């Protein structure tokens, strides 16, 4: 197993809010919404980017003198980004409510400035090619590039809400980021990453950023639900983690194939409403189910995470920092799915997504306040389910820290289960990459499935 050496760990605290005590006081506490709280007992978000080493692509002397110059620069610009996203330097606060002996707990983000973590590490003998050219993603290597493995979001009471690890490879740099999922969703995660990379690219010299700063206010919930929400303390038990044998592989779907899948799905259903992503997810669902060798009468499900920023009235800003999602569940019998194909599957997905209206958003928030439910790690593990995380719309490959764009994106071990299909934009415009986490048997069968393989990039 490859050994990683940790060179340094630094606690980074926000610095620029002392000049505006009123702003800090007003934003000292950020209440958590049902969207946030339902993630207390699951894993944080873990995504990272792989780069060639600066001196292989860039003549900028600032980055070619030695690695310590680069690390110092990344550490300094990380601090600047944290000034903007200062709640991520806080901690998760737990309040035990004793009123009427109700035995409930409430949570909020305490913007106390305890700090985020910046880690510098080196791994010997590992090259960019080892990550890119392996048929299956080398988990033991890639997972070591991420901080705070094995934690759940509830641990944010005592552990950082944000940690970054910069790992030096022989000819590359991997920047792995872990963010507590109660504080941010995928949109917020990449907003932070985009902001940090832009500050780094500009050498931290200030200037207007391409995206507005994050929005922390929860006032849009006024008149809908009351914060803080009280959760029965009995629900806060963390189950022992179940880790079945899994493997991962990155599948690349080119723009042409995605267009063909979309046209096929819409043609089969005599519509033009099926999107490119819905067609691709349907193709994945059908293909994975076919290669799991399930009985035709077994129920299979596909969980789609639907962003709700645009489904709230009034609409939330794109820069809202927090979670804003609903979970749509698509169901079928395995045999029915195989028989009816991707058009039918995509249309079922389309209809489930269409049902996530502003009224459904409001209903979810109200119902969850009345009866909180916390899913747990390992609660949904079996080989009949698929779930899609992330989005091809996130600005992943625009994260140039000053020496060139990333060459690959990978995710950490958090929230991995059999059937987790994480979608990213492709390195080539219009393409989509899918990080498939499946049982070794299913993954091997899928890789040998001619009908599926022919849709992949050569």
C-alpha positions as CSV (number, residue, x, y, z in Angstrom):
1,X,0.0,0.0,0.0
2,X,1.3,3.4,-0.9
3,X,2.6,5.5,2.0
4,X,1.8,9.1,2.3
5,X,3.9,11.5,4.4
6,X,2.2,14.4,6.1
7,X,4.5,17.4,6.2
8,X,2.4,20.0,8.1
9,X,-1.1,20.7,9.4
10,X,-2.1,24.4,9.9
11,X,-5.2,25.8,11.4
12,X,-6.4,28.8,9.4
13,X,-8.7,31.4,11.0
14,X,-10.6,34.2,9.3
15,X,-8.9,37.6,9.8
16,X,-11.0,40.3,8.1
17,X,-14.2,40.4,10.2
18,X,-12.6,42.0,13.2
19,X,-12.9,45.4,11.3
20,X,-16.7,45.0,11.1
21,X,-17.9,43.8,14.5
22,X,-21.6,44.4,13.6
23,X,-21.4,42.0,10.6
24,X,-19.7,39.4,12.7
25,X,-22.2,39.7,15.5
26,X,-25.2,39.5,13.1
27,X,-23.7,36.4,11.4
28,X,-22.3,34.7,14.5
29,X,-25.1,32.1,14.4
30,X,-26.5,30.5,11.3
31,X,-29.5,28.3,11.9
32,X,-29.6,25.0,10.1
33,X,-32.6,24.1,7.9
34,X,-34.3,20.8,7.4
35,X,-32.2,20.4,4.2
36,X,-29.1,20.8,6.3
37,X,-30.1,18.8,9.4
38,X,-31.2,15.7,7.5
39,X,-27.5,15.2,6.7
40,X,-26.2,15.2,10.2
41,X,-25.4,11.4,10.3
42,X,-24.1,11.0,6.8
43,X,-20.6,11.8,5.5
44,X,-19.1,15.2,4.4
45,X,-18.6,16.2,0.8
46,X,-15.2,15.1,-0.5
47,X,-14.1,16.2,-4.0
48,X,-10.6,16.9,-5.3
49,X,-8.7,18.0,-8.4
50,X,-5.6,16.6,-10.0
51,X,-3.1,19.0,-11.7
52,X,0.2,18.6,-13.4
53,X,3.0,20.1,-11.3
54,X,3.4,23.8,-12.1
55,X,7.0,23.5,-13.3
56,X,6.0,21.1,-16.0
57,X,3.6,23.6,-17.6
58,X,4.3,27.0,-16.4
59,X,7.4,29.3,-16.5
60,X,6.1,31.5,-13.7
61,X,9.1,31.8,-11.3
62,X,6.7,32.3,-8.4
63,X,5.8,28.6,-8.6
64,X,9.0,27.0,-10.0
65,X,11.5,27.8,-7.4
66,X,10.4,25.1,-4.9
67,X,7.4,23.4,-3.6
68,X,7.3,25.3,-0.4
69,X,6.7,28.5,-2.4
70,X,3.6,26.9,-3.9
71,X,2.4,25.5,-0.6
72,X,2.8,28.9,1.1
73,X,0.9,30.6,-1.7
74,X,-2.0,28.1,-1.6
75,X,-2.1,28.4,2.2
76,X,-2.2,32.2,2.1
77,X,-4.9,32.3,-0.6
78,X,-6.9,29.6,1.2
79,X,-6.9,32.0,4.2
80,X,-8.2,34.8,2.0
81,X,-11.0,32.6,0.6
82,X,-11.9,31.6,4.2
83,X,-12.4,35.3,5.0
84,X,-15.2,35.3,2.5
85,X,-16.6,31.9,3.5
86,X,-16.0,32.5,7.2
87,X,-18.8,30.3,8.6
88,X,-16.7,27.3,7.3
89,X,-14.1,28.2,9.9
90,X,-16.7,27.7,12.7
91,X,-18.1,24.6,14.3
92,X,-21.4,22.9,14.6
93,X,-23.1,23.9,17.8
94,X,-25.3,21.5,19.8
95,X,-28.0,22.8,22.1
96,X,-29.8,20.3,24.3
97,X,-33.3,21.5,25.0
98,X,-34.6,20.8,28.5
99,X,-38.0,22.4,28.2
100,X,-40.7,20.0,29.4
101,X,-38.1,17.2,29.5
102,X,-38.6,16.9,25.8
103,X,-35.1,15.5,25.3
104,X,-34.6,17.2,22.0
105,X,-31.5,18.8,20.5
106,X,-31.0,21.8,18.2
107,X,-28.1,22.7,16.0
108,X,-26.6,25.8,14.3
109,X,-23.4,26.9,12.7
110,X,-21.4,28.8,15.3
111,X,-19.1,31.3,13.4
112,X,-16.6,31.3,16.2
113,X,-13.5,31.4,14.0
114,X,-12.0,28.2,15.5
115,X,-10.5,27.6,12.1
116,X,-10.3,25.4,9.1
117,X,-7.5,22.9,8.4
118,X,-4.8,23.1,5.7
119,X,-2.7,20.0,5.3
120,X,0.5,19.5,3.2
121,X,1.4,16.0,2.2
122,X,3.7,14.1,-0.1
123,X,3.2,10.7,-1.6
124,X,6.3,9.0,-3.1
125,X,6.3,7.0,-6.3
126,X,2.8,8.0,-7.5
127,X,2.5,9.7,-10.8
128,X,-0.4,11.4,-12.6
129,X,-0.5,8.4,-14.9
130,X,-1.1,6.1,-12.0
131,X,-4.3,8.0,-11.3
132,X,-5.5,8.5,-14.8
133,X,-4.5,5.3,-16.5
134,X,-5.6,2.7,-14.0
135,X,-8.7,0.9,-15.2
136,X,-10.3,1.0,-11.7
137,X,-9.7,4.0,-9.6
138,X,-6.9,3.1,-7.1
139,X,-8.9,3.7,-3.9
140,X,-6.1,3.2,-1.4
141,X,-4.1,6.0,-3.2
142,X,-6.9,8.5,-4.0
143,X,-8.6,8.2,-0.7
144,X,-5.4,9.1,1.1
145,X,-5.5,12.5,-0.7
146,X,-8.6,13.6,1.3
147,X,-8.7,14.8,4.9
148,X,-11.1,13.7,7.7
149,X,-11.9,10.3,6.2
150,X,-14.3,8.3,8.4
151,X,-16.1,11.3,9.9
152,X,-19.8,12.1,9.7
153,X,-21.2,15.6,9.7
154,X,-22.3,15.4,13.3
155,X,-18.6,15.4,14.2
156,X,-18.5,19.0,13.2
157,X,-19.3,19.7,16.9
158,X,-15.6,19.2,17.6
159,X,-13.9,18.9,14.2
160,X,-13.4,21.4,11.5
161,X,-16.2,22.1,9.0
162,X,-13.6,22.5,6.2
163,X,-10.3,20.8,5.6
164,X,-8.0,20.9,2.6
165,X,-5.1,18.6,1.8
166,X,-2.6,19.5,-0.9
167,X,-0.7,16.4,-1.8
168,X,2.5,16.4,-4.0
169,X,2.9,13.5,-6.5
170,X,6.0,12.8,-8.5
171,X,4.7,15.0,-11.4
172,X,1.4,16.3,-10.1
173,X,-0.5,18.1,-7.3
174,X,-3.8,16.9,-5.9
175,X,-6.0,19.3,-4.0
176,X,-8.6,17.4,-1.9
177,X,-11.3,19.3,-0.1
178,X,-13.7,18.0,2.6
179,X,-16.7,20.2,3.7
180,X,-19.2,19.4,6.3
181,X,-22.4,18.6,4.4
182,X,-24.7,20.4,6.9
183,X,-22.9,23.6,6.0
184,X,-22.8,23.3,2.2
185,X,-24.2,21.3,-0.7
186,X,-22.5,20.7,-4.0
187,X,-23.3,24.2,-5.3
188,X,-21.8,25.8,-2.2
189,X,-18.8,23.4,-2.3
190,X,-17.8,24.5,-5.9
191,X,-18.6,28.1,-5.1
192,X,-15.9,28.0,-2.4
193,X,-13.5,26.0,-4.7
194,X,-14.0,28.5,-7.6
195,X,-13.5,31.5,-5.3
196,X,-10.3,30.1,-3.9
197,X,-8.8,29.1,-7.3
198,X,-9.6,32.6,-8.6
199,X,-7.9,34.3,-5.7
200,X,-4.9,32.0,-6.1
201,X,-4.8,32.7,-9.9
202,X,-4.7,36.4,-9.2
203,X,-1.9,35.9,-6.7
204,X,-4.2,37.1,-3.9
205,X,-3.9,40.7,-5.2
206,X,-7.6,41.5,-4.6
207,X,-9.9,42.7,-7.4
208,X,-13.5,41.8,-8.1
209,X,-14.3,38.1,-8.1
210,X,-16.3,36.7,-11.0
211,X,-19.1,35.4,-8.6
212,X,-20.8,37.3,-5.8
213,X,-19.9,36.3,-2.2
214,X,-22.0,33.6,-0.5
215,X,-25.4,34.4,1.0
216,X,-26.0,33.1,4.5
217,X,-29.4,34.4,5.4
218,X,-32.3,32.0,6.3
219,X,-35.0,34.8,6.2
220,X,-36.7,33.1,3.2
221,X,-38.0,30.5,5.8
222,X,-39.8,33.2,7.8
223,X,-43.5,32.3,7.9
224,X,-42.9,28.7,6.7
225,X,-41.1,27.1,9.6
226,X,-39.6,28.1,12.9
227,X,-35.9,27.9,13.6
228,X,-34.1,26.3,15.4
229,X,-35.7,22.9,14.8
230,X,-35.9,20.4,17.7
231,X,-34.7,16.9,16.9
232,X,-35.4,14.0,19.3
233,X,-32.0,13.2,20.9
234,X,-32.7,9.5,20.4
235,X,-32.2,10.0,16.6
236,X,-28.6,11.1,17.1
237,X,-27.0,7.7,17.6
238,X,-24.4,6.9,14.9
239,X,-24.6,3.4,13.6
240,X,-21.5,1.2,13.0
241,X,-20.4,1.7,9.4
242,X,-21.0,-1.1,7.0
243,X,-18.4,-1.4,4.2
244,X,-19.2,-4.0,1.5
245,X,-16.5,-4.6,-1.1
246,X,-16.8,-2.0,-3.8
247,X,-14.8,-0.8,-6.7
248,X,-14.9,2.4,-8.7
249,X,-14.3,3.3,-12.3
250,X,-14.5,6.6,-14.2
251,X,-16.6,6.4,-17.4
252,X,-16.3,9.1,-20.0
253,X,-19.3,9.9,-22.2
254,X,-18.6,12.3,-25.1
255,X,-20.9,15.1,-26.3
256,X,-21.9,13.2,-29.4
257,X,-23.0,10.1,-27.5
258,X,-25.0,12.2,-25.0
259,X,-26.8,13.9,-27.8
260,X,-27.6,10.5,-29.4
261,X,-29.0,9.2,-26.1
262,X,-31.1,12.3,-25.6
263,X,-32.5,12.0,-29.2
264,X,-33.2,8.3,-28.7
265,X,-35.0,8.8,-25.3
266,X,-37.2,11.6,-26.7
267,X,-38.0,9.7,-29.8
268,X,-39.1,6.6,-27.9
269,X,-41.5,8.7,-25.8
270,X,-42.6,11.1,-28.5
271,X,-41.5,14.2,-26.5
272,X,-38.8,16.8,-26.4
273,X,-38.8,17.3,-22.7
274,X,-36.2,14.7,-21.7
275,X,-32.9,16.4,-20.9
276,X,-29.4,15.2,-21.8
277,X,-28.7,14.3,-18.2
278,X,-32.0,12.5,-17.7
279,X,-31.2,10.4,-20.8
280,X,-27.7,9.6,-19.6
281,X,-28.9,8.6,-16.1
282,X,-31.6,6.4,-17.6
283,X,-28.9,4.7,-19.8
284,X,-26.8,4.1,-16.7
285,X,-29.8,2.8,-14.7
286,X,-30.8,0.4,-17.4
287,X,-27.2,-0.8,-17.9
288,X,-26.3,-1.2,-14.2
289,X,-29.5,-3.1,-13.5
290,X,-29.0,-5.4,-16.5
291,X,-25.5,-6.3,-15.2
292,X,-26.6,-6.9,-11.6
293,X,-28.4,-10.1,-12.6
294,X,-31.4,-9.3,-10.5
295,X,-34.7,-11.3,-10.7
296,X,-37.2,-9.6,-13.0
297,X,-39.7,-9.1,-10.2
298,X,-37.2,-7.3,-7.9
299,X,-37.9,-3.6,-7.3
300,X,-35.1,-1.3,-8.3
301,X,-34.9,2.4,-7.4
302,X,-33.0,5.4,-8.6
303,X,-32.6,8.3,-6.2
304,X,-32.2,11.7,-7.9
305,X,-31.0,14.7,-5.9
306,X,-33.0,17.7,-7.2
307,X,-31.6,21.2,-6.6
308,X,-34.3,23.5,-5.3
309,X,-32.7,26.9,-5.4
310,X,-35.0,27.8,-8.4
311,X,-38.0,26.0,-6.9
312,X,-38.4,28.2,-3.8
313,X,-40.6,31.2,-3.8
314,X,-39.0,33.7,-3.9
315,X,-36.0,32.0,-5.6
316,X,-32.8,31.5,-3.6
317,X,-29.6,33.1,-4.9
318,X,-27.2,30.8,-6.7
319,X,-24.7,31.9,-4.1
320,X,-26.9,30.7,-1.1
321,X,-24.5,28.8,1.2
322,X,-26.3,25.8,2.6
323,X,-28.3,22.8,1.3
324,X,-31.2,23.2,-1.0
325,X,-32.3,19.9,-2.4
326,X,-35.1,17.4,-2.5
327,X,-34.7,13.6,-3.1
328,X,-36.8,12.2,-5.9
329,X,-37.3,8.4,-6.0
330,X,-37.9,6.6,-9.3
331,X,-39.1,3.0,-9.0
332,X,-39.5,0.0,-11.3
333,X,-39.3,-3.7,-11.5
334,X,-35.9,-4.9,-12.9
335,X,-37.6,-6.8,-15.7
336,X,-39.8,-3.9,-16.6
337,X,-36.9,-1.6,-16.8
338,X,-34.9,-3.9,-19.0
339,X,-37.9,-4.4,-21.3
340,X,-39.0,-0.7,-21.7
341,X,-35.5,0.8,-22.2
342,X,-34.0,4.2,-21.7
343,X,-36.8,6.4,-23.1
344,X,-39.3,4.9,-20.6
345,X,-36.8,5.2,-17.8
346,X,-35.8,8.8,-18.6
347,X,-39.5,9.8,-18.8
348,X,-40.1,8.4,-15.3
349,X,-37.2,10.4,-14.1
350,X,-38.5,13.5,-15.9
351,X,-41.9,13.2,-14.2
352,X,-40.4,12.7,-10.7
353,X,-38.2,15.8,-11.2
354,X,-41.2,17.8,-12.4
355,X,-43.1,17.0,-9.3
356,X,-40.5,18.8,-7.1
357,X,-42.4,22.1,-7.3
358,X,-42.3,25.1,-4.9
359,X,-45.4,23.6,-3.2
360,X,-43.5,20.3,-2.6
361,X,-40.5,22.2,-1.3
362,X,-42.7,24.0,1.2
363,X,-44.4,20.8,2.2
364,X,-41.1,19.0,2.8
365,X,-39.9,21.8,5.1
366,X,-43.1,22.0,7.1
367,X,-43.4,18.2,7.4
368,X,-39.7,17.7,8.4
369,X,-40.0,20.4,11.1
370,X,-42.9,18.4,12.6
371,X,-41.3,15.0,12.3
372,X,-37.5,15.1,11.8
373,X,-35.9,12.0,10.3
374,X,-32.1,11.5,10.1
375,X,-30.9,8.9,7.5
376,X,-27.8,7.1,8.7
377,X,-24.6,5.9,7.0
378,X,-25.1,2.4,5.7
379,X,-28.9,2.5,6.0
380,X,-29.6,2.0,2.3
381,X,-27.0,-0.5,1.2
382,X,-28.0,-3.2,-1.3
383,X,-27.6,-3.9,-5.0
384,X,-31.0,-2.7,-6.1
385,X,-30.4,1.0,-5.7
386,X,-28.7,3.7,-7.6
387,X,-28.2,7.3,-6.6
388,X,-26.7,10.2,-8.4
389,X,-24.7,12.9,-6.7
390,X,-23.0,16.1,-8.0
391,X,-23.8,17.8,-11.3
392,X,-22.3,18.3,-14.7
393,X,-23.2,22.0,-14.4
394,X,-20.7,22.7,-11.6
395,X,-17.6,24.6,-12.7
396,X,-15.0,21.9,-12.0
397,X,-12.5,22.4,-14.8
398,X,-12.4,26.2,-14.5
399,X,-10.5,25.9,-11.2
400,X,-7.1,27.2,-12.4
401,X,-5.0,28.1,-9.4
402,X,-2.4,29.9,-11.5
403,X,-0.5,27.2,-13.4
404,X,-3.2,25.6,-15.5
405,X,-6.5,23.9,-15.4
406,X,-7.1,20.5,-13.6
407,X,-6.8,17.4,-15.6
408,X,-9.1,15.2,-13.6
409,X,-11.6,15.2,-10.7
410,X,-12.1,12.5,-8.1
411,X,-14.1,12.1,-5.0
412,X,-13.2,10.7,-1.6
413,X,-14.7,7.8,0.3
414,X,-17.6,9.7,1.8
415,X,-21.1,8.6,1.1
416,X,-20.0,5.7,-1.1
417,X,-22.3,2.7,-1.6
418,X,-23.2,0.2,-4.2
419,X,-24.9,2.2,-7.0
420,X,-23.4,5.6,-6.3
421,X,-23.0,7.3,-9.7
422,X,-21.3,10.7,-9.3
423,X,-21.5,12.9,-12.3
424,X,-19.0,15.6,-13.3
425,X,-18.6,17.7,-16.4
426,X,-16.2,16.1,-18.8
427,X,-12.7,17.6,-19.4
428,X,-13.8,18.0,-23.0
429,X,-16.7,20.5,-23.4
430,X,-20.1,18.9,-23.6
431,X,-19.0,15.6,-22.3
432,X,-20.0,14.1,-18.9
433,X,-17.8,11.9,-16.7
434,X,-19.4,9.4,-14.3
435,X,-17.6,7.9,-11.3
436,X,-19.4,4.6,-10.8
437,X,-19.1,2.9,-7.4
438,X,-20.4,-0.7,-7.7
439,X,-19.7,-4.2,-6.5
440,X,-16.6,-5.7,-8.3
441,X,-18.9,-8.2,-10.0
442,X,-21.2,-5.6,-11.4
443,X,-18.4,-3.3,-12.5
444,X,-16.7,-6.2,-14.3
445,X,-19.9,-7.2,-16.0
446,X,-20.6,-3.6,-17.0
447,X,-17.1,-3.1,-18.5
448,X,-17.8,-6.2,-20.7
449,X,-21.2,-5.1,-21.8
450,X,-20.9,-4.3,-25.5
451,X,-24.1,-2.2,-25.6
452,X,-22.8,-0.1,-22.7
453,X,-19.2,0.2,-23.8
454,X,-20.0,1.4,-27.3
455,X,-21.4,4.6,-25.7
456,X,-18.1,5.5,-24.0
457,X,-15.4,7.7,-25.3
458,X,-12.7,5.7,-27.1
